[in-house]
Amino acid sequence: MDHKLVPYIIALIFIVVLIFLLIIRGILAQKMEKGKIYIGNGQTIGRRDEQDDYFSTAETAHGTMAVLADGISGLANGRMASTIAVTTFIEEFKKLGSLNQLQDFLKKAALASNHMIVENLNGSNGGTTLVTAIIDNDGYLHWGAVGDSVITIFRNGEFLAINQKHIFESVLTERYIAGEISQLEVQENPLKKRLINYLGYEGFKNLDTGNNPIQLHKGDKVCLFSDGIYDALTEVEMEKILSQQAPPYDLAQNIIKAVEQKRLKNQDNATILILEKIW
């Protein structure tokens, strides 16, 4: 054999193998079960010393649940708070007898986890944000949120906002709308990102929930983000990635890669969960 041909033969073999793997991947994608919820997740510690984000998912006869909590105090307290919150929501969801009890379940799980976190903090500072999404068997989205983590639906190349952030900026915005302060005062306030409601706060107010479930459409992706995601990437950057034709897990991993490639000096813990129903 002519040794000059060896590199070309190796390259040809590589291309054939790659094409074969892509075909197999396509076949597997086509075999995804209709009616099933597929979940993707991704996480990076960023430039922090500890991972304070915590997440989990669960599937019952009523539907599929995803929960994401972002511990806000750093060190052990942040991790403790987020772990207690997520674990409480998951355990209570598994006990849920009927979807008619869903609103009560969300409120009670929030109060229970808040109480447990406050007890464990024992006077120390700490707490966590939390967002949760439940997709029932009929393809409706139910949700709950407290703090500044985000739930959104990615539909037709755009984000549909679901929850509002519990940060001081929302209070400032209300004052701006009332004519009490200027828009510049809102933008330049150094405390505008400060949380005003979260789990582990003795003055915890309530968990926001949707009054009515949201009917999902074919192709919708329900996304849960901690602030380490949306503070690092623009909506345009996220939309470009989520528009790719790929399973939720691959999309979540691509989002995390994009965050890490930014190499931001103060990159926070970043976590993403993506839920997609196959129709």
C-alpha positions as CSV (number, residue, x, y, z in Angstrom):
1,M,0.0,0.0,0.0
2,D,1.2,3.5,-0.8
3,H,2.0,5.1,2.5
4,K,0.8,8.5,1.1
5,L,-2.7,7.0,1.0
6,V,-2.8,6.1,4.7
7,P,-3.9,9.5,6.0
8,Y,-6.7,9.7,3.5
9,I,-7.9,6.2,4.4
10,I,-7.9,7.0,8.1
11,A,-9.9,10.2,7.4
12,L,-12.4,8.3,5.2
13,I,-12.9,5.7,8.0
14,F,-13.4,8.5,10.5
15,I,-16.1,10.1,8.3
16,V,-17.9,6.8,7.8
17,V,-17.9,6.1,11.5
18,L,-19.2,9.7,12.2
19,I,-22.0,9.3,9.7
20,F,-22.9,5.9,11.2
21,L,-23.1,7.5,14.7
22,L,-25.3,10.3,13.4
23,I,-27.7,7.9,11.8
24,I,-27.9,5.9,15.0
25,R,-28.6,9.0,17.0
26,G,-31.3,10.0,14.5
27,I,-33.0,6.6,14.9
28,L,-32.9,6.8,18.7
29,A,-34.4,10.3,18.5
30,Q,-37.3,9.0,16.4
31,K,-38.0,6.3,18.9
32,M,-38.6,8.7,21.8
33,E,-41.9,7.7,23.3
34,K,-44.9,9.9,22.6
35,G,-46.4,11.3,25.8
36,K,-43.2,11.0,27.7
37,I,-41.5,13.9,29.4
38,Y,-37.8,14.1,28.5
39,I,-35.5,16.0,30.9
40,G,-32.2,17.6,30.3
41,N,-30.0,19.2,33.0
42,G,-26.6,20.9,33.2
43,Q,-24.6,22.5,36.0
44,T,-21.3,24.3,36.6
45,I,-19.8,25.5,39.8
46,G,-18.5,28.7,38.1
47,R,-15.9,30.6,40.1
48,R,-17.5,29.7,43.4
49,D,-15.8,27.5,46.1
50,E,-19.0,25.4,46.5
51,Q,-22.0,24.4,44.5
52,D,-25.0,25.9,46.2
53,D,-27.5,25.1,43.4
54,Y,-29.4,21.9,43.9
55,F,-32.0,20.3,41.7
56,S,-34.0,17.1,41.3
57,T,-36.9,15.6,39.3
58,A,-39.6,13.0,40.0
59,E,-42.3,11.2,38.0
60,T,-45.5,10.0,39.5
61,A,-48.9,8.9,38.2
62,H,-49.9,12.6,38.1
63,G,-47.1,13.9,36.0
64,T,-43.4,15.0,36.0
65,M,-41.9,17.5,38.4
66,A,-38.6,19.4,38.3
67,V,-37.3,21.6,41.1
68,L,-34.3,23.9,41.1
69,A,-33.1,25.9,44.2
70,D,-30.2,28.4,44.3
71,G,-28.7,28.7,47.8
72,I,-27.9,32.3,48.5
73,S,-25.6,32.5,51.5
74,G,-22.5,30.7,50.3
75,L,-20.6,28.1,52.3
76,A,-22.6,25.3,54.0
77,N,-25.8,27.3,54.5
78,G,-26.5,27.8,50.9
79,R,-26.1,24.2,50.1
80,M,-28.1,23.2,53.2
81,A,-31.0,25.5,52.3
82,S,-31.3,24.5,48.7
83,T,-31.0,20.8,49.5
84,I,-33.8,21.0,52.1
85,A,-36.1,22.9,49.8
86,V,-35.7,20.6,46.8
87,T,-35.9,17.4,48.9
88,T,-39.1,18.6,50.7
89,F,-40.9,19.5,47.4
90,I,-40.0,16.2,45.8
91,E,-41.0,14.1,48.8
92,E,-44.3,16.0,49.2
93,F,-45.0,15.6,45.4
94,K,-44.7,11.9,45.7
95,K,-47.4,11.9,48.4
96,L,-49.8,14.0,46.3
97,G,-53.1,12.2,46.0
98,S,-54.7,14.3,43.3
99,L,-53.9,17.2,41.0
100,N,-56.8,19.0,42.5
101,Q,-54.6,19.4,45.6
102,L,-51.7,20.9,43.6
103,Q,-52.1,24.6,44.7
104,D,-52.3,23.5,48.4
105,F,-49.4,21.2,47.9
106,L,-47.2,24.0,46.5
107,K,-48.1,26.4,49.4
108,K,-47.6,23.8,52.1
109,A,-44.3,22.5,50.6
110,A,-43.0,26.1,50.6
111,L,-44.0,26.7,54.2
112,A,-42.6,23.4,55.4
113,S,-39.3,23.9,53.7
114,N,-39.0,27.5,54.9
115,H,-39.7,26.3,58.5
116,M,-37.0,23.5,58.2
117,I,-34.4,25.9,56.8
118,V,-35.0,28.5,59.4
119,E,-34.7,25.9,62.1
120,N,-31.4,24.5,60.7
121,L,-30.0,28.0,60.3
122,N,-30.5,28.5,64.0
123,G,-30.1,32.3,63.8
124,S,-27.4,32.3,61.0
125,N,-28.0,34.0,57.7
126,G,-29.0,31.8,54.8
127,G,-31.8,30.8,52.4
128,T,-32.6,29.8,48.9
129,T,-34.6,30.7,45.8
130,L,-36.8,28.0,44.3
131,V,-38.6,27.3,41.1
132,T,-40.6,24.2,40.3
133,A,-42.4,23.0,37.2
134,I,-45.0,20.2,37.0
135,I,-46.2,18.9,33.7
136,D,-49.3,16.8,34.0
137,N,-50.3,13.9,31.8
138,D,-52.5,16.1,29.7
139,G,-49.6,18.4,28.8
140,Y,-50.4,21.3,31.2
141,L,-47.8,23.2,33.1
142,H,-48.2,24.0,36.8
143,W,-45.6,26.0,38.5
144,G,-44.3,27.7,41.7
145,A,-41.5,30.3,42.3
146,V,-39.9,32.3,45.0
147,G,-36.7,34.4,44.7
148,D,-34.9,35.3,41.5
149,S,-34.6,31.9,39.7
150,V,-36.6,31.7,36.5
151,I,-39.2,29.5,34.8
152,T,-39.8,30.2,31.2
153,I,-41.3,28.4,28.1
154,F,-39.2,28.4,25.0
155,R,-41.7,28.4,22.1
156,N,-41.2,29.1,18.4
157,G,-37.7,30.6,19.0
158,E,-38.7,32.9,21.8
159,F,-39.0,32.9,25.6
160,L,-42.4,33.3,27.3
161,A,-41.8,34.6,30.9
162,I,-43.7,32.7,33.6
163,N,-42.6,34.1,37.0
164,Q,-41.6,37.4,38.3
165,K,-38.4,37.8,40.3
166,H,-38.7,38.7,44.0
167,I,-36.0,41.4,44.0
168,F,-35.9,45.0,45.1
169,E,-36.0,46.1,41.5
170,S,-39.6,45.1,41.3
171,V,-40.4,47.4,44.3
172,L,-38.5,50.2,42.6
173,T,-40.3,49.7,39.3
174,E,-43.7,50.0,41.1
175,R,-42.5,53.3,42.6
176,Y,-41.4,54.4,39.1
177,I,-44.8,53.6,37.6
178,A,-46.4,55.5,40.5
179,G,-44.3,58.5,39.5
180,E,-42.4,58.5,42.8
181,I,-38.9,58.0,41.3
182,S,-37.2,58.2,37.9
183,Q,-36.2,55.3,35.7
184,L,-32.6,56.3,36.2
185,E,-33.0,55.9,40.0
186,V,-34.3,52.4,39.3
187,Q,-31.4,51.5,37.0
188,E,-28.7,52.9,39.3
189,N,-29.9,51.6,42.6
190,P,-27.1,49.4,44.0
191,L,-29.6,47.2,45.9
192,K,-31.9,46.5,42.9
193,K,-30.9,42.8,42.7
194,R,-31.3,42.2,46.4
195,L,-33.8,39.4,47.2
196,I,-37.0,40.5,49.0
197,N,-38.6,37.0,49.4
198,Y,-37.0,33.6,49.6
199,L,-37.1,30.3,51.6
200,G,-35.2,30.5,54.9
201,Y,-36.4,34.1,55.5
202,E,-38.3,34.5,58.7
203,G,-40.5,37.0,57.0
204,F,-41.2,34.6,54.1
205,K,-44.4,35.8,52.4
206,N,-45.6,33.3,49.8
207,L,-44.7,31.1,46.9
208,D,-46.0,32.5,43.6
209,T,-48.1,30.1,41.6
210,G,-50.1,30.3,38.4
211,N,-53.8,30.7,38.9
212,N,-54.4,28.4,35.9
213,P,-52.3,25.7,34.4
214,I,-50.7,26.6,31.1
215,Q,-51.4,24.4,28.1
216,L,-48.1,23.4,26.4
217,H,-47.7,23.3,22.6
218,K,-45.8,20.8,20.5
219,G,-42.2,21.8,20.5
220,D,-42.4,23.7,23.8
221,K,-39.4,23.5,26.2
222,V,-40.0,24.4,29.8
223,C,-36.8,25.8,31.2
224,L,-35.7,26.4,34.7
225,F,-32.6,28.7,35.2
226,S,-30.6,29.8,38.2
227,D,-29.3,33.3,38.0
228,G,-25.8,32.0,37.0
229,I,-27.4,31.2,33.6
230,Y,-29.2,34.3,32.7
231,D,-26.6,36.7,34.2
232,A,-24.0,35.1,31.9
233,L,-25.9,34.6,28.7
234,T,-28.1,36.9,26.7
235,E,-31.6,35.8,25.6
236,V,-30.4,35.8,22.0
237,E,-27.5,33.5,22.9
238,M,-29.8,31.1,24.8
239,E,-32.4,31.2,22.0
240,K,-29.8,30.2,19.4
241,I,-28.8,27.1,21.4
242,L,-32.3,26.1,22.4
243,S,-33.4,26.3,18.7
244,Q,-31.0,23.5,17.8
245,Q,-32.6,20.1,16.9
246,A,-31.3,18.0,19.8
247,P,-32.5,16.2,22.9
248,P,-33.0,18.3,26.1
249,Y,-29.9,16.9,27.8
250,D,-27.7,18.0,24.9
251,L,-29.2,21.4,24.8
252,A,-28.7,21.8,28.6
253,Q,-25.1,20.8,28.2
254,N,-24.6,23.2,25.4
255,I,-26.0,26.0,27.5
256,I,-23.5,25.2,30.3
257,K,-20.6,25.1,27.8
258,A,-21.6,28.5,26.6
259,V,-21.6,29.8,30.2
260,E,-18.2,28.4,30.9
261,Q,-16.7,29.7,27.6
262,K,-17.5,33.2,28.8
263,R,-14.9,32.8,31.5
264,L,-16.5,35.5,33.6
265,K,-14.5,36.6,36.7
266,N,-17.5,36.4,39.0
267,Q,-19.3,33.5,37.4
268,D,-21.9,32.2,39.9
269,N,-23.1,28.6,40.2
270,A,-25.2,28.0,37.1
271,T,-27.9,25.3,36.7
272,I,-30.4,24.6,34.0
273,L,-33.3,22.1,33.7
274,I,-35.2,21.5,30.4
275,L,-38.5,19.6,30.2
276,E,-40.0,18.6,26.8
277,K,-43.0,16.5,26.2
278,I,-42.9,14.3,23.1
279,W,-46.2,14.6,21.3
